[in-house]
Amino acid sequence: MRFHKIALSFLALVIATASTPITFSPESPGELQVLAQTPQARKAEADRLFNQGSQQFDTSQFEAALRSWQQALIIYREIKNRQGEGAALGNLGLAYDALGDYPKAIDYHQQFLAIAKEIKDRLGEGTALGNLGIAYHALGDYPKAIEYQQQRLAIAKEIKDRLGEGQALGNLGNAYYALGDYPKAIEYHQQTLAIAKEIKDRLGEGQALGNLGLAYDALGDYPKAIEYQQQRLAIAREIKDRLGEGQSLGNLGLAYDALGDYPKAIEYQQQRLAIAREIKDRLGEGQSLGNLGLAYDALGDYPKAIEYHQQFLAIAKEIKDRLGEGQSLGSLGLAYLQLGDYPKAIEYQQQRLAIAREIKDRLGEGQSLNNLGLAFYKQGNLSAAETTLYEGIKVQESLRGKKLVDTNKVSLFDTQSSTYRILQKVLIAQNKTDAALEIAERGRARAFIELLASRVSTNNKQANKSSEPPTIAEIQQIAKQQNATLVQYSIIGDDFKVAGRQQWKESDLYIWVVKPTGEVTFRKVDLKTLWQKDNTTLNELVSNSRINIGAGRGRGGIIAQVNPDAAKVQKPLQKLHDILIKDIADLLPKNPNDRVIFIPQSSLFLAPFPALRDEQGKYLIEKHTILTAPAIQVLDFTHQLGAGRQTNYHNALIVGNPTMPLVSTEPGKAATQLSSLPGAELEAKTIAKMLKTQAIVGKDATKANILQRLSTVDVIHLATHGWADDNRGLGSWIAFAPSLNDDGLLKAEEILDLKINAQLVVLSACETGKGKLSGDGVIGLSRSLILAGVPSVLVSLWQVPDEPTQYLMVEFYRSLQTQPDKALALRQAMLKTKEKFPSPGDWAAFTLIGER
């Protein structure tokens, strides 16, 4: 299901023990009798109440713990014990955390922090900062959570508090997990694990293993997730940590739930439930019941799911867990939505929304607005759905605040994208096609656009204004400015009953065509036949179209795939043409030299647009001049990057066939030297001769040498090996000759920090247009180059063969010598190459992104 289903997995995250209540060693009974009414006796009474509160807290008696700590606080203040007062305030903050009253929790943690600073208690200061981070984490304010945990980490390092250092690192990992930046979460949890092992903290070791399991679960690596949770389970049993044992069993249940093994998921959640009841862990009991409800949801047994969610709700209310109460209400709303009981679904989501707003849970507020909007849509109340979803988008955009770094904005946006798609459906249902295009544009490449705006603008105010999502009038102006026809795609899905239960499937492809005149036309293509009749998906169709044109034969052969069935080459290309082009063919320009700019989405970024074939067998490149862009608004920025600059093609940096470095593209796999590319060397020398410059080849083409020259030239042409990092994106690289100081790989994340003045960069290498597919487009080399200041980037979408690539590139530059339009030059080069090398795999791989 693509709407927000509260999986509760984050509830099973182990927040490191910075959040464990502080306890004091009690005075002996003998001393109590002697010191009946003395300050020492009063302190002993306060300590007793304090420790009593800790015991109550450990058994989920949060209100009882609250009362004990409040009584302790009164005594500590009476006897002017500042350390005890601070500790009591800190624990009261934890109690309010557990009760879901985060504003109150923050107030108490701030008071604890002030006292710790006053009495120079650096350990207490670090603890307070860490707990403030945890409270803001619960509110969904991840930038603030990270800020506080970083401060805690600095103090822990300063005072050599290795336990606190590990806890801060673990909580940073949890914050990045919540942001969807799983590689960074794994990095932090690995550091936590190393410290825990070093200081023999078996509890911390188990928690780190559990959190690593959750991160791999989120990445879809369920075998690894299960392996880590099993390790955590073993440690928990060894050290008799029944709470940890229950949590790891619950997380194993979540992993099997993700694998679709619901009986096993239920079995593990039942085990967790039994332990929670045994140790009187009411919070854990509620979470287990909620996760059991989600498992029965997935099985389509909605009555049973509702039963479990109701039990979770009852416990959350009993222990005053407002966050859990809101989540259980949301889950009940989703179950009733699946049953088609829209009034009840709406009622529950409205209750969840009220709680989220009361406790300032912005994440929960955004999720409940999404689900409420969906329920209104299903009910047919389109006006209420529209208003609610616009509100939801506003909340979600506030969570992607300015403090978040680029990669985290991208990750967080990917968890929010369903709201934009549902709102598009609502608007289209009301025939508000222009407003739907505005939302489709607002829901893509936002982090990319914000970064571009900050680099193009002269001040923050201008950057903020220019990065605002475009109106329909501004979209029309961009089409006019580009003098091109813009084609924007949006893949829409819905829940369908398949094999007796609800499953998310692709339903429609929305297409908008914006002509240079400003005319906007909307068309809709039915995608349901793909899975109903052809037993496939749009993503699989794109993959098959690439495989069937032999798109795997790489330059130098990093990975070689043989065309499995040349006779079937036309079928997926024609099918893809039918879906992407056929219904808008009448809207595209008749003059083949007029530009068409495609703005794809998801797997369509990898579609071989030039090689798509119509019913007459004609390729799209024969009829149109083609470019691509991650968003319409990006075109405005690439236009600004290139404005007023003339390209001097004789001021060029041409690199070919460097002495290849040793490379490993898989963790744990031994590095091997990349193969030499004689065709790339010939390509570079031929182009350099045409442009009256000297090619840099072999051992001279070191990374250091190339980096020195990147900012001084107008044209950069790199004919070498490339690799796309589909997991992280920014790990994608271009290969140069290694030196003593580097491995020869120029990565996308390094390019981000460069200032490149070139008007054109050509990456004549394998898969340089690929990377991590996200709501922000393709995270990889092309995106980094545009952000570094390059208005036009030419990249490949698959592993290009050496000889045809050499031929195509020479023809590209030959065409540029007679006319300045890069898109037209690419079209002419493709057509020329097609004459000599007829297979589309040989000539259709390259795409021009940005300016013509």
Stockholm file with secondary structure:
# STOCKHOLM 1.0

chainA/1-852         MRFHKIALSFLALVIATASTPITFSPESPGELQVLAQTPQARKAEADRLFNQGSQQFDTSQFEAALRSWQQALIIYREIKNRQGEGAALGNLGLAYDALGDYPKAIDYHQQFLAIAKEIKDRLGEGTALGNLGIAYHALGDYPKAIEYQQQRLAIAKEIKDRLGEGQALGNLGNAYYALGDYPKAIEYHQQTLAIAKEIKDRLGEGQALGNLGLAYDALGDYPKAIEYQQQRLAIAREIKDRLGEGQSLGNLGLAYDALGDYPKAIEYQQQRLAIAREIKDRLGEGQSLGNLGLAYDALGDYPKAIEYHQQFLAIAKEIKDRLGEGQSLGSLGLAYLQLGDYPKAIEYQQQRLAIAREIKDRLGEGQSLNNLGLAFYKQGNLSAAETTLYEGIKVQESLRGKKLVDTNKVSLFDTQSSTYRILQKVLIAQNKTDAALEIAERGRARAFIELLASRVSTNNKQANKSSEPPTIAEIQQIAKQQNATLVQYSIIGDDFKVAGRQQWKESDLYIWVVKPTGEVTFRKVDLKTLWQKDNTTLNELVSNSRINIGAGRGRGGIIAQVNPDAAKVQKPLQKLHDILIKDIADLLPKNPNDRVIFIPQSSLFLAPFPALRDEQGKYLIEKHTILTAPAIQVLDFTHQLGAGRQTNYHNALIVGNPTMPLVSTEPGKAATQLSSLPGAELEAKTIAKMLKTQAIVGKDATKANILQRLSTVDVIHLATHGWADDNRGLGSWIAFAPSLNDDGLLKAEEILDLKINAQLVVLSACETGKGKLSGDGVIGLSRSLILAGVPSVLVSLWQVPDEPTQYLMVEFYRSLQTQPDKALALRQAMLKTKEKFPSPGDWAAFTLIGER
#=GR chainA/1-852 SS CCSCCCCCGGGGSCCCGGGSCCCCCCCCHHHHHHTTTSHHHHHHHHHHHHHHHHHHHHTTCHHHHHHHHHHHHHHHHHTTCHHHHHHHHHHHHHHHHHTTCHHHHHHHHHHHHHHHHHTTCHHHHHHHHHHHHHHHHHTTCHHHHHHHHHHHHHHHHHTTCHHHHHHHHHHHHHHHHHTTCHHHHHHHHHHHHHHHHHTTCHHHHHHHHHHHHHHHHHTTCHHHHHHHHHHHHHHHHHTTCHHHHHHHHHHHHHHHHHTTCHHHHHHHHHHHHHHHHHTTCHHHHHHHHHHHHHHHHHTTCHHHHHHHHHHHHHHHHHTTCHHHHHHHHHHHHHHHHHTTCHHHHHHHHHHHHHHHHHTTCHHHHHHHHHHHHHHHHHHTCHHHHHHHHHHHHHHHHHHSCTTSCHHHHHHHHHTTHHHHHHHHHHHHHTTCHHHHHHHHHHTSSHHHHHHHHHHHSSSHHHHHHHTSCCCHHHHHHHHHHHTEEEEEEEEEEEEEEETTEEEEEEEEEEEEEECTTSCEEEEEEECHHHHHTSSCCHHHHHHHHHHHTTTTCCTTCSSCCCCSCGGGTHHHHHHHHHHHTGGGGGGSCSSTTSEEEEECCGGGGGSCGGGCBCTTCCBHHHHCEEEECSCHHHHHHHHHHHTTCCCCTTSEEEEEEECCCEECCSTTCCCEECCCCHHHHHHHHHHHHHTTSCCEEETTCBHHHHHHHGGGCSEEEEESCEECCTTTSTTCEEECBCBTTBCSEEEHHHHTTCCCCCSEEEEESTTTTCEEEETTEEEEHHHHHHHTTCSEEEEESSCCCHHHHHHHHHHHHHHHTTCCCHHHHHHHHHHHHHHHSCSHHHHSCEEEEECC
#=GC SS_cons         CCSCCCCCGGGGSCCCGGGSCCCCCCCCHHHHHHTTTSHHHHHHHHHHHHHHHHHHHHTTCHHHHHHHHHHHHHHHHHTTCHHHHHHHHHHHHHHHHHTTCHHHHHHHHHHHHHHHHHTTCHHHHHHHHHHHHHHHHHTTCHHHHHHHHHHHHHHHHHTTCHHHHHHHHHHHHHHHHHTTCHHHHHHHHHHHHHHHHHTTCHHHHHHHHHHHHHHHHHTTCHHHHHHHHHHHHHHHHHTTCHHHHHHHHHHHHHHHHHTTCHHHHHHHHHHHHHHHHHTTCHHHHHHHHHHHHHHHHHTTCHHHHHHHHHHHHHHHHHTTCHHHHHHHHHHHHHHHHHTTCHHHHHHHHHHHHHHHHHTTCHHHHHHHHHHHHHHHHHHTCHHHHHHHHHHHHHHHHHHSCTTSCHHHHHHHHHTTHHHHHHHHHHHHHTTCHHHHHHHHHHTSSHHHHHHHHHHHSSSHHHHHHHTSCCCHHHHHHHHHHHTEEEEEEEEEEEEEEETTEEEEEEEEEEEEEECTTSCEEEEEEECHHHHHTSSCCHHHHHHHHHHHTTTTCCTTCSSCCCCSCGGGTHHHHHHHHHHHTGGGGGGSCSSTTSEEEEECCGGGGGSCGGGCBCTTCCBHHHHCEEEECSCHHHHHHHHHHHTTCCCCTTSEEEEEEECCCEECCSTTCCCEECCCCHHHHHHHHHHHHHTTSCCEEETTCBHHHHHHHGGGCSEEEEESCEECCTTTSTTCEEECBCBTTBCSEEEHHHHTTCCCCCSEEEEESTTTTCEEEETTEEEEHHHHHHHTTCSEEEEESSCCCHHHHHHHHHHHHHHHTTCCCHHHHHHHHHHHHHHHSCSHHHHSCEEEEECC
//
